[in-house]
Amino acid sequence: MGTIEIFEDYISQLQRNRTIKVYLPEQYFVDLEAKFPVLYMHDAQNLYENDGSAFGDAWHVHKTLDKLILEGKIPSIIVVGIDNGEFHRWDEYSPWKGVTPEGLDYEDLSIRGGEGDLYADYIAKSLKPKIDEKYRTVVENTGVAGSSMGGLISLYVGMKYSDIFSYVGAFSTASWFAEVELLNFIENNCTDTQKYYVDTGTHESVGTPVNYYVEGAIKIYDTLLKNNIPQENIKTVVEMGGVHNEVDWRNRFGEFIIWGLS
């Protein structure tokens, strides 16, 4: 079974402290010469155990990886989970100010967002070099993934630093937060050297005038295709009846990581 190590880091770009939770596979402690690919993920409070999860359920990423590694479906991999900034989550997970769509019961988001570029710089320029120094990593085999606003910032981080990240996982992306800006960014920054996983559930925003998550996933997919990203570099999943929570993301995570590492 893998091990989770926890340490504190300082985000100089945002002048905030952050907890980092690193999953190390069992093989890391068996083969002391081996190096391992790395996946960076957001909202680390919700990645591993239910205790401490914002909504009482977690992805159980470590359990899924232990199982897939044991079955030989994926190579051993390191996961770097970055806790969200709690009150600052909206701000850090988008480089653009937000919009509150009709029917979604959120605060005035026009005053939130805008720090995503600094957060992206932290991951690529500060955290990743520390991880590569602290652990035995395959530097060139790196992914980034997250859900909801974490999906939005994963697309941004991955595409801005396409020289670092070879694949991106965008689960139930909250593209509605800054849809025009996000789609324009994808159009100008997607590259056929990367792989993109985009998913959604059919019941994520039931009762709203538009199914924002399904429509957003379709627009992301169409934008990638329009910009000549090969079909084999895009994986889309629409879960019938899927809702916007950690349980459904947990259920789809295995399919994502098998594809991402293939």
C-alpha positions in Angstrom: 0.0 0.0 0.0 1.1 3.5 -0.7 2.0 6.2 1.8 0.9 9.8 2.1 3.4 12.3 3.3 2.3 15.8 4.3 4.4 19.0 4.5 3.8 22.7 4.6 4.9 25.0 1.8 4.8 28.8 1.2 3.3 30.3 -1.9 5.5 33.3 -2.4 3.5 34.4 -5.4 0.4 34.7 -3.2 2.0 35.1 0.2 0.1 32.3 1.6 0.9 29.0 3.3 -0.3 25.7 1.9 -0.5 22.1 2.9 0.9 19.6 0.4 -0.2 15.9 0.6 2.0 13.5 -1.5 1.0 9.9 -2.3 4.0 7.7 -2.7 3.4 4.2 -4.1 4.7 1.1 -2.3 7.2 0.6 -5.1 8.8 3.9 -4.1 10.2 2.2 -1.0 11.0 -1.1 -2.6 13.1 0.0 -5.6 15.3 2.7 -4.3 16.7 3.5 -7.7 13.4 3.8 -9.6 11.9 7.1 -10.6 8.2 7.8 -10.9 5.8 9.9 -13.0 3.9 12.6 -11.1 0.3 13.8 -11.2 -0.5 17.2 -9.6 -4.0 17.6 -8.2 -6.0 20.4 -6.5 -8.4 20.4 -3.5 -6.2 17.9 -1.7 -8.5 18.1 1.3 -10.9 15.9 -0.7 -8.4 13.5 -2.4 -7.6 10.8 0.1 -9.7 10.2 3.3 -13.3 11.2 4.1 -12.1 12.8 7.3 -11.3 16.4 6.5 -13.1 16.4 3.2 -15.2 19.5 2.6 -18.3 17.5 1.8 -17.8 14.3 3.8 -16.6 12.2 0.9 -13.2 11.9 -0.8 -11.9 10.7 -4.1 -9.9 7.9 -2.3 -7.2 8.5 -4.9 -4.6 6.4 -3.0 -6.9 3.4 -2.8 -7.7 3.5 -6.5 -4.0 3.8 -7.4 -3.0 1.0 -5.0 -5.5 -1.3 -6.8 -4.6 -0.3 -10.3 -0.9 -0.7 -9.7 -1.4 -4.1 -8.0 -3.5 -5.2 -11.1 -0.7 -4.0 -13.4 -3.0 -1.5 -15.2 -0.8 1.5 -14.5 2.8 2.0 -13.5 3.5 3.2 -10.0 2.9 7.0 -9.8 3.3 9.8 -7.3 0.4 12.2 -6.7 1.0 15.7 -5.3 -2.2 17.0 -3.7 -2.3 20.7 -3.1 -4.8 21.9 -0.5 -7.2 24.6 -1.8 -7.0 28.1 -0.3 -10.4 27.8 1.3 -11.8 31.4 1.2 -9.3 32.0 -1.7 -10.3 29.0 -3.7 -12.4 30.9 -6.2 -9.6 33.4 -6.6 -6.8 30.9 -7.0 -8.5 28.6 -9.4 -9.2 31.1 -12.2 -7.0 33.8 -13.8 -10.1 35.7 -14.7 -12.9 37.3 -12.8 -16.1 35.2 -12.5 -19.7 35.3 -13.7 -22.7 33.9 -11.7 -24.9 32.2 -14.3 -28.7 32.2 -13.9 -29.9 29.5 -11.6 -26.6 28.7 -9.9 -26.9 29.7 -6.2 -23.5 31.4 -5.7 -22.3 34.7 -4.3 -21.4 37.6 -6.6 -18.5 36.0 -8.4 -17.6 39.2 -10.3 -15.3 40.1 -7.4 -13.7 36.6 -7.3 -11.1 35.0 -9.5 -8.0 36.6 -11.0 -5.2 34.9 -9.0 -5.0 31.8 -11.2 -2.0 32.9 -13.1 0.0 33.3 -9.9 -1.2 30.0 -8.6 -0.1 28.4 -11.9 3.3 29.9 -11.6 3.6 28.6 -8.1 2.9 25.0 -9.3 5.2 25.1 -12.3 8.1 27.3 -11.0 8.1 26.7 -7.3 6.4 23.5 -6.2 7.4 21.2 -9.1 11.2 22.0 -8.7 10.8 21.2 -4.9 9.0 17.9 -5.6 11.6 16.9 -8.2 14.4 17.6 -5.8 12.7 15.9 -2.8 11.4 12.8 -4.5 12.6 10.5 -7.3 10.5 11.7 -10.2 10.4 11.2 -14.0 10.6 15.0 -14.7 9.2 14.8 -18.2 6.2 12.6 -17.4 3.8 14.9 -15.5 0.1 15.5 -15.4 -2.3 17.9 -13.7 -6.0 17.3 -12.8 -8.9 18.6 -10.8 -12.6 18.9 -10.6 -15.1 21.8 -11.0 -13.0 25.0 -10.5 -10.1 22.6 -10.2 -10.8 21.4 -13.7 -10.7 25.0 -15.0 -7.3 25.7 -13.4 -6.0 22.4 -14.5 -6.7 23.3 -18.1 -5.0 26.7 -17.6 -2.0 25.3 -15.8 -1.5 22.5 -18.2 -1.8 24.6 -21.3 0.2 27.5 -20.0 3.0 25.1 -19.2 2.6 22.6 -21.9 6.4 22.0 -21.9 5.9 20.5 -18.4 2.5 18.8 -18.4 1.9 16.0 -20.9 -1.7 15.4 -19.9 -4.6 17.2 -18.3 -7.6 15.9 -16.4 -10.6 18.3 -16.3 -13.4 16.7 -14.3 -16.8 18.5 -14.4 -15.1 21.8 -15.3 -16.8 24.9 -14.0 -16.2 26.6 -17.4 -19.2 28.8 -16.8 -17.1 30.8 -14.3 -15.3 32.5 -17.1 -16.4 30.7 -20.2 -15.4 33.2 -22.9 -12.0 33.7 -21.5 -11.4 30.0 -20.9 -12.4 28.9 -24.4 -10.3 31.7 -26.0 -7.4 30.5 -23.9 -7.9 26.9 -25.0 -8.1 28.0 -28.6 -4.8 29.8 -28.4 -2.9 27.5 -26.2 -3.9 23.9 -26.7 -1.3 21.7 -28.4 -1.2 18.3 -30.1 1.7 17.4 -27.8 -0.7 17.0 -24.9 -3.6 14.7 -24.0 -6.9 16.1 -22.6 -9.4 14.3 -20.5 -12.8 16.1 -20.2 -15.8 14.7 -18.4 -19.2 15.6 -17.0 -22.3 14.1 -15.5 -25.8 14.6 -17.0 -27.3 15.7 -13.6 -24.7 18.2 -12.4 -26.9 21.3 -12.7 -30.4 20.0 -13.0 -33.1 22.7 -12.5 -31.0 25.5 -14.0 -31.9 27.1 -17.3 -28.9 25.4 -18.9 -27.0 22.3 -17.9 -23.9 24.4 -17.5 -21.5 21.5 -16.9 -22.6 19.4 -19.9 -22.7 22.4 -22.1 -19.3 23.5 -20.9 -17.7 20.1 -21.5 -19.2 20.1 -25.1 -17.7 23.5 -25.8 -14.3 22.5 -24.4 -14.3 19.4 -26.6 -15.4 21.3 -29.7 -12.8 23.9 -29.2 -10.1 21.2 -28.9 -11.3 19.5 -32.1 -11.6 22.9 -33.9 -7.9 23.5 -33.2 -6.8 20.3 -34.7 -6.1 18.3 -31.5 -6.1 14.7 -32.7 -9.0 12.6 -31.6 -6.8 10.1 -29.9 -5.4 12.9 -27.7 -8.9 13.7 -26.3 -11.0 11.5 -24.0 -14.5 12.6 -23.1 -16.8 10.9 -20.6 -20.4 11.7 -20.0 -21.8 9.8 -17.0 -25.5 9.2 -17.2 -27.1 10.4 -14.0 -23.7 11.7 -12.8 -23.8 14.5 -10.2 -21.3 17.1 -9.0 -19.5 15.4 -6.2 -16.4 13.5 -5.0 -18.1 10.1 -5.3 -18.7 10.4 -9.0 -15.2 11.9 -9.6 -13.8 9.0 -7.6 -15.6 6.5 -9.8 -14.2 8.1 -13.0 -10.7 8.7 -11.7 -9.4 5.2 -12.6 -10.5 5.5 -16.2 -8.7 8.8 -16.4 -5.4 7.8 -15.0 -5.2 4.6 -17.0 -5.7 6.7 -20.2 -3.4 9.5 -19.0 -0.5 7.2 -18.4 -1.1 5.0 -21.5 
